[in-house]
Amino acid sequence: MKTDLLLSPATAASTPLLAVFAVDRNTSKDKDAKADLAVLSSEPALQKAAAFVLSTGEFRAEMNETLLLHAPEGLAAARLLVIGLGKTGKATLHDLRRAAGTAVRFAKPRGIKALAIAVPEDFDAAAAARVIAEGAIVGDFDSDTYRTDRKDRSLDAVTVLAPASSGKAALEAALVEGIAVAESQNFARTLINEPGNRMTPTILGQKAAEMAKEVGIQCEVYGAEKLRELKMGSFLSVTLGSEEPPVLIVMKYEPEHAPADGPVIGLVGKGITFDSGGISLKPGEGMEKMKYDMAGGAAMIGAMRAIALLKPNVRVLSVVCATENMPDGKAQKPGDIQIAMSGKSIEIINTDAEGRLVLADGLHYARELGATHLIDAATLTGAVAVALGQVNAGAFSNDEETFEHFTEAANISGEKFWRLPVEDEYREQIQSPIADIQNTGKTRYGGAITAAMFLKEFVGDTPWVHLDIAGLAWLDADKSFIARGPSGIGVRTITEWVRTYAK
């Protein structure tokens, strides 16, 4: 989909569909209060075109609510789509991002191949242009790749309209940023969407290497021999039951002028391309979704793509540990003892708690490669979804300053995370009577926290953020602004987190 910028009055845009935004200026808390609706534009012709229908009460400008007008009088556009942003002054840039996605997803099933989206005047023009581009591109993705009756309803073009008085250079730069980040998020979604037989660890490594070559970053893809050389016993233990060879993906972004004594940011991702649970076999119902268990690894690959395109002046490395978790006769068993790369011994209580095993060695290896700050992402626990539902992903950190950087990044990305604790009192839950630690908690309580406590054992004093994205990495139903299937959560926030260290 081509995404471009046009400095022009919205009324003059000749387009099959013009999308604009409206708010309710009545700030009363009374739900029955009459709405006072207004289009976020000072163009008289645009206000006039929407005035009658806004006065009827059939549209209340609620968030992502839509209203379509055909052949609007005084406009060059064939259709006018009005999208609600809720109460005046309440809408955020992330709300605008979602509303742009709503515009695209409104157009797609109607066979409309191009649309223009007007930057609302209540927002900073450059920031709005960026999030409109992001929302539109993310909204254009659909997951029905293998349907033989699939109709390609992708848009050909989205034009971001801004007033001629806006600063063109700032708008163009913002649009380039939005396109880079959103296309990288969709790249991660494409990886996650592939089934296990078409996204093996080997293929994931190939896709990462192809991407790295395309954007100009380093990428090495290693096999089981390298894992044995590095003594990655924790990672290797998960690979034992699969016929598919494991892959260790190492990517590096090294800008020429990054300060030699500056930070080195380490991104570590769980890349379980299919998770059966191993000997601790999962229930059959819903197991087909376990192709998405590499969403954390895909987020890191997507983030590295965005970082390479945005070119922040900070060194970044990424480690993605990819394998299947299968119940072969050679698979590890509950009760086994494994020795991690760090030298820690691990008692295996449940083979379905495998993500933390691959991340343990991935985190340690990132430190060995020189990472001074770490972030990992993983569909790690069902417990995080029980705790937070499908609204927030879980976030954990051992360092306040590092988490402040993360909060700043999440505020820009619009992705929602809720911080959970990694306090020493929880460590007792993973103490083993036979080894240094065990790979699950002694009780089912606080499962997301005990998983984070396990990972904390392998980061030492390195500032670290852990993202448990299990509840949000896969959407079970369509939303107005994004299709069901892989969400690509993490790409935007991880990218912005890295950029905070380049300031």
C-alpha positions in Angstrom: 0.0 0.0 0.0 1.4 3.4 -1.0 1.2 6.0 1.7 1.9 9.6 0.8 1.4 13.2 2.0 -0.6 15.9 0.3 -0.7 19.5 1.6 -4.1 20.5 0.5 -7.5 21.6 1.8 -9.5 18.4 2.5 -12.4 19.7 0.4 -10.2 19.8 -2.7 -9.0 16.2 -2.4 -10.3 14.2 -5.3 -10.6 10.7 -3.8 -13.0 7.8 -3.7 -13.2 8.3 0.1 -12.3 11.2 2.4 -12.0 10.3 6.1 -12.4 13.0 8.7 -12.8 13.0 12.5 -15.5 14.3 14.7 -15.9 14.9 18.5 -18.7 15.5 20.9 -18.1 19.0 22.5 -20.6 18.4 25.2 -18.5 17.4 28.2 -21.5 16.6 30.5 -21.3 13.3 32.2 -25.0 12.7 31.7 -25.3 9.8 29.2 -28.6 11.2 28.0 -27.3 14.7 27.4 -27.6 15.9 23.8 -24.4 15.6 21.8 -22.8 18.7 20.4 -21.0 17.3 17.4 -18.2 18.9 15.4 -15.9 17.9 12.6 -12.3 18.6 13.5 -11.7 20.9 10.6 -12.1 24.7 10.1 -13.0 24.3 6.4 -16.5 25.7 6.0 -17.5 23.4 3.1 -16.5 20.3 5.1 -18.5 21.5 8.1 -21.5 22.2 5.9 -21.3 18.8 4.2 -21.6 17.0 7.5 -23.8 19.5 9.4 -27.2 18.0 8.7 -26.5 14.4 9.5 -24.5 15.5 12.6 -27.6 17.3 13.8 -30.0 14.3 13.5 -28.7 12.3 16.5 -28.0 9.1 14.5 -24.3 9.6 15.0 -22.8 10.4 18.4 -19.0 10.5 17.6 -18.3 7.7 20.0 -14.8 6.2 19.6 -14.4 4.6 16.2 -18.1 5.1 15.3 -18.5 5.6 11.6 -20.9 7.6 9.4 -20.8 7.5 5.6 -22.1 10.2 3.3 -22.3 9.7 -0.5 -21.6 12.6 -3.0 -21.1 15.2 -0.2 -22.0 18.7 -1.4 -19.0 21.0 -1.9 -16.4 18.3 -1.7 -14.3 16.8 -4.5 -14.4 13.4 -2.7 -16.9 10.8 -3.9 -17.7 9.8 -0.3 -17.2 11.3 3.1 -16.5 9.1 6.1 -16.8 10.7 9.5 -15.1 8.8 12.4 -15.8 9.5 16.0 -13.0 10.3 18.5 -15.3 10.6 21.6 -15.5 13.7 23.8 -13.6 16.8 22.8 -10.1 17.0 24.3 -10.1 13.4 25.5 -8.8 11.7 22.4 -5.1 10.7 22.4 -2.7 10.1 19.5 -3.2 6.4 20.0 -7.0 6.9 19.6 -6.3 8.7 16.4 -4.0 5.8 15.3 -6.9 3.4 15.8 -9.4 5.7 14.1 -7.1 5.7 11.0 -7.1 1.9 11.1 -10.9 2.1 11.3 -11.0 4.2 8.2 -9.0 1.6 6.2 -10.9 -1.4 7.5 -14.2 0.4 6.6 -13.0 0.9 3.1 -11.6 -2.6 2.5 -14.8 -4.8 2.4 -16.5 -2.1 0.2 -13.9 -2.5 -2.6 -12.6 1.0 -2.1 -9.0 1.0 -3.2 -7.8 4.4 -2.2 -8.7 7.0 0.5 -7.5 10.2 2.0 -7.4 10.9 5.7 -7.4 14.5 6.9 -5.2 15.5 9.8 -7.5 16.8 12.5 -6.7 20.3 13.5 -6.8 19.6 17.3 -3.6 17.6 17.1 0.0 18.5 16.3 0.2 18.0 12.6 3.4 16.0 12.4 2.5 13.7 15.3 -0.9 13.1 13.8 0.5 12.4 10.4 2.7 9.7 11.8 0.0 7.9 13.8 -2.4 8.1 10.9 0.1 6.4 8.7 0.7 3.7 11.3 -2.9 3.0 11.9 -3.7 2.9 8.2 -0.9 0.4 7.4 -1.7 -1.8 10.4 -5.4 -1.7 9.5 -4.6 -3.0 6.0 -3.3 -6.4 7.1 -5.5 -9.5 7.0 -4.5 -13.0 8.1 -6.6 -15.1 5.6 -3.5 -15.9 3.5 -4.2 -19.5 2.5 -7.9 -19.2 1.6 -8.3 -20.3 -2.0 -11.4 -18.0 -2.3 -9.4 -15.1 -0.8 -10.2 -11.7 -2.3 -7.4 -9.2 -2.1 -9.0 -6.2 -0.6 -5.8 -4.4 0.2 -5.8 -0.7 -0.4 -3.6 0.7 -3.2 -3.0 4.0 -1.6 -3.7 6.1 1.5 -3.1 9.9 1.3 -2.5 11.9 4.5 -4.0 15.3 4.0 -2.6 18.3 5.9 -3.2 22.0 5.7 -0.9 23.8 3.3 0.3 26.0 6.2 1.8 22.9 7.9 5.6 22.4 7.9 6.2 20.1 5.0 9.6 18.8 6.1 8.4 17.8 9.6 5.3 16.2 8.1 7.3 14.2 5.6 9.8 13.0 8.3 6.9 12.0 10.6 5.3 10.1 7.7 8.5 8.2 7.0 8.8 7.2 10.6 5.2 6.0 10.8 5.6 3.9 7.6 8.8 2.3 8.8 7.4 1.3 12.2 4.0 0.1 10.9 5.4 -1.9 8.0 7.8 -3.5 10.5 4.9 -4.4 12.8 3.1 -6.0 9.8 6.3 -7.8 8.9 6.3 -9.4 12.4 2.6 -10.2 12.0 3.4 -12.0 8.7 5.9 -14.2 10.4 3.6 -15.0 13.3 0.7 -15.8 11.0 2.5 -18.6 9.3 1.7 -22.1 10.5 4.3 -24.3 12.1 5.0 -26.3 8.9 5.7 -23.1 7.0 7.6 -21.3 9.7 10.1 -23.7 11.1 13.1 -22.4 13.1 15.2 -22.7 9.9 12.7 -20.7 7.9 12.5 -18.0 10.6 16.3 -17.7 10.5 16.1 -17.3 6.7 13.5 -14.6 6.9 15.5 -12.7 9.5 18.6 -13.0 7.4 16.7 -11.8 4.3 15.3 -8.8 6.2 18.7 -7.9 7.6 20.3 -7.9 4.2 17.5 -5.7 2.8 17.9 -3.0 5.5 21.7 -3.3 5.9 22.3 -4.8 9.3 24.4 -7.8 10.4 22.8 -11.2 10.9 24.2 -14.6 11.8 22.1 -17.7 11.9 23.6 -20.6 13.9 22.5 -24.2 14.4 22.7 -26.8 17.2 26.5 -27.1 16.9 26.8 -23.5 18.0 24.4 -24.0 20.9 26.6 -26.9 22.1 29.7 -24.9 21.6 28.2 -22.1 23.8 27.0 -24.7 26.3 23.4 -23.5 26.0 22.0 -26.4 27.9 18.8 -24.7 28.8 18.0 -23.8 25.2 19.2 -27.2 23.9 16.9 -29.0 26.3 13.8 -27.7 24.6 15.1 -28.7 21.2 15.5 -32.4 22.0 12.0 -33.6 21.1 11.8 -32.0 17.6 13.0 -33.3 14.3 13.4 -29.6 13.2 16.9 -28.2 14.0 17.0 -25.2 16.4 18.3 -21.8 15.3 20.1 -19.1 17.1 19.5 -15.7 15.3 21.9 -12.9 16.2 21.4 -9.5 14.6 23.5 -6.3 15.1 22.8 -2.7 14.3 26.0 -0.7 14.7 25.8 3.0 13.6 29.1 4.5 12.6 29.0 7.4 15.0 27.5 5.7 18.1 29.7 6.7 21.1 32.2 3.9 22.0 31.3 4.2 25.7 27.5 4.4 25.0 24.9 1.9 25.8 24.5 -1.4 23.9 20.8 -2.4 23.8 20.1 -6.1 23.8 16.7 -7.4 22.4 16.0 -11.0 23.2 13.0 -12.9 21.8 11.3 -16.3 22.4 11.0 -18.0 19.0 9.1 -21.2 19.7 7.7 -21.8 16.2 5.3 -24.5 17.5 4.6 -25.4 21.1 2.9 -28.7 21.8 4.0 -28.5 25.5 6.4 -31.4 25.1 6.0 -34.3 27.5 3.7 -32.0 29.6 1.4 -32.0 26.6 -1.1 -29.2 26.1 -4.8 -29.9 25.7 -5.7 -30.4 22.0 -8.3 -27.7 22.0 -6.8 -24.5 20.7 -3.3 -26.0 20.2 -3.3 -24.8 16.5 -2.8 -21.3 17.8 0.6 -22.4 19.2 2.2 -21.3 16.0 2.1 -17.8 17.5 4.5 -18.8 20.3 7.3 -17.2 18.4 5.6 -13.8 18.6 8.2 -12.4 21.0 11.0 -13.4 18.6 9.0 -12.0 15.6 8.6 -8.7 17.6 12.4 -8.5 18.0 13.0 -9.2 14.3 10.4 -6.5 13.4 11.9 -4.0 15.8 15.3 -4.6 14.3 13.9 -3.8 10.9 12.3 -0.6 12.2 15.5 0.4 14.0 17.6 -0.1 10.9 15.3 2.2 8.9 15.0 4.9 11.6 18.7 4.9 12.3 19.0 5.9 16.0 22.5 6.6 17.1 22.8 3.7 19.5 24.2 0.2 19.1 21.7 -2.6 19.2 22.0 -6.4 19.2 19.3 -9.0 19.1 19.2 -12.6 20.0 16.3 -14.8 19.0 16.2 -18.4 20.2 14.1 -20.5 17.8 13.0 -24.1 18.1 9.9 -26.3 18.4 8.8 -27.9 21.6 7.7 -31.4 20.8 7.1 -34.7 22.7 9.4 -37.1 20.9 11.0 -40.0 22.7 14.2 -38.0 23.1 12.4 -35.0 24.6 13.3 -33.8 28.0 11.1 -35.1 30.9 9.8 -33.6 34.1 12.4 -34.1 36.7 15.4 -33.7 34.4 18.2 -31.4 35.3 19.6 -29.0 32.8 22.7 -26.7 33.0 22.2 -23.3 31.5 24.9 -21.3 29.7 25.4 -19.3 32.8 26.2 -22.5 34.8 23.0 -22.5 36.8 21.3 -25.8 37.2 17.6 -26.1 36.5 15.1 -28.7 37.6 12.5 -29.2 34.9 9.1 -29.4 36.6 6.9 -28.8 33.5 8.2 -29.1 29.9 5.5 -26.7 28.8 7.4 -23.9 30.7 9.9 -23.9 27.9 10.0 -20.3 26.8 11.8 -19.2 29.9 14.4 -22.0 29.2 15.3 -20.6 25.8 15.3 -17.0 27.1 17.6 -17.9 30.0 20.4 -18.7 27.5 19.4 -15.9 25.1 19.6 -13.3 27.9 22.9 -14.6 29.2 24.3 -14.7 25.6 23.2 -11.1 24.9 25.2 -10.0 28.0 28.2 -12.0 26.8 27.9 -10.1 23.5 28.1 -6.8 25.3 24.5 -5.7 26.0 24.4 -3.1 28.7 20.6 -2.9 28.8 18.2 -5.8 28.0 14.6 -6.2 27.0 12.9 -9.5 26.2 9.5 -10.3 24.8 7.7 -13.6 24.9 4.3 -15.3 24.9 5.4 -16.6 28.2 2.5 -17.4 30.4 -1.3 -17.9 30.3 -1.2 -16.5 33.9 -0.5 -13.0 32.6 -3.8 -13.1 30.6 -5.6 -14.3 33.6 -4.2 -11.4 35.6 -4.6 -8.6 33.0 -7.1 -9.9 30.5 -6.7 -8.9 26.8 -6.2 -5.2 27.5 -2.7 -4.9 28.9 0.4 -7.0 28.4 2.6 -7.6 31.4 5.8 -5.7 32.0 8.5 -6.3 34.6 11.8 -4.6 35.3 14.7 -4.7 37.8 15.7 -1.0 37.3 13.6 2.1 37.8 15.5 4.3 35.3 15.3 1.7 32.6 11.5 1.3 33.2 11.1 5.1 32.9 12.6 4.8 29.4 10.1 2.0 28.7 7.2 4.1 30.0 8.2 7.0 27.7 8.4 4.6 24.8 4.9 3.1 25.6 3.4 6.5 25.7 4.6 7.1 22.2 3.7 3.7 20.8 0.2 3.5 22.4 0.7 -0.1 23.3 -0.6 -0.9 26.8 1.5 -2.6 29.4 1.0 -3.0 33.2 3.9 -3.3 35.5 4.1 -6.4 37.8 6.6 -7.0 40.5 9.8 -9.0 40.6 10.5 -8.8 44.3 12.8 -11.1 46.2 9.9 -12.6 48.2 8.8 -14.4 45.1 12.1 -16.2 44.5 11.2 -18.9 47.1 8.6 -20.1 44.6 11.3 -21.2 42.1 13.8 -22.7 44.6 14.5 -26.4 43.9 15.4 -29.0 46.4 17.8 -30.6 43.9 19.1 -27.8 41.7 19.7 -24.0 41.8 16.2 -23.2 40.5 13.2 -25.0 39.0 11.4 -23.9 35.9 7.9 -23.3 37.4 6.6 -22.0 40.7 5.7 -24.3 43.5 2.1 -23.2 43.3 -0.1 -21.9 40.5 -0.3 -18.5 42.1 1.5 -15.6 40.5 2.5 -17.6 37.5 3.5 -14.6 35.4 5.6 -13.3 38.2 7.4 -16.6 38.9 8.3 -16.8 35.2 9.7 -13.4 35.4 11.7 -14.3 38.6 13.1 -17.2 36.7 14.4 -14.9 33.9 15.7 -12.4 36.4 18.2 -15.1 37.5 20.0 -14.8 34.1 20.3 -11.0 33.8 22.4 -10.3 36.9 22.8 -6.6 37.5 22.1 -5.6 33.9 19.1 -3.2 33.6 16.3 -5.3 32.1 12.7 -5.2 31.0 10.6 -8.3 30.5 7.4 -8.3 28.4 4.9 -11.1 28.7 2.7 -10.6 25.7 0.8 -13.9 25.8 -2.6 -12.2 26.3 -2.3 -9.7 23.4 -0.1 -11.3 20.7 -3.1 -13.0 19.1 -6.5 -11.4 18.6 -9.4 -13.8 18.5 -11.9 -11.4 16.8 -11.8 -8.5 14.4 -11.8 -5.0 15.8 -12.8 -1.9 13.9 -9.2 -0.9 13.5 -7.3 -4.2 13.3 -7.9 -7.7 11.9 -8.2 -10.9 14.0 -5.0 -12.9 14.2 -1.4 -11.7 15.0 -1.2 -8.2 16.5 2.5 -7.6 16.3 2.5 -6.1 19.8 5.8 -5.0 21.1 7.4 -3.8 17.8 6.4 -0.2 18.3 7.3 0.0 22.0 10.6 -1.8 21.7 11.6 0.4 18.8 10.7 3.5 20.7 12.5 2.2 23.8 15.7 1.8 21.9 15.3 5.3 20.5 15.1 6.8 24.0 18.8 5.8 24.5 19.9 7.7 21.4 18.7 11.1 22.7 
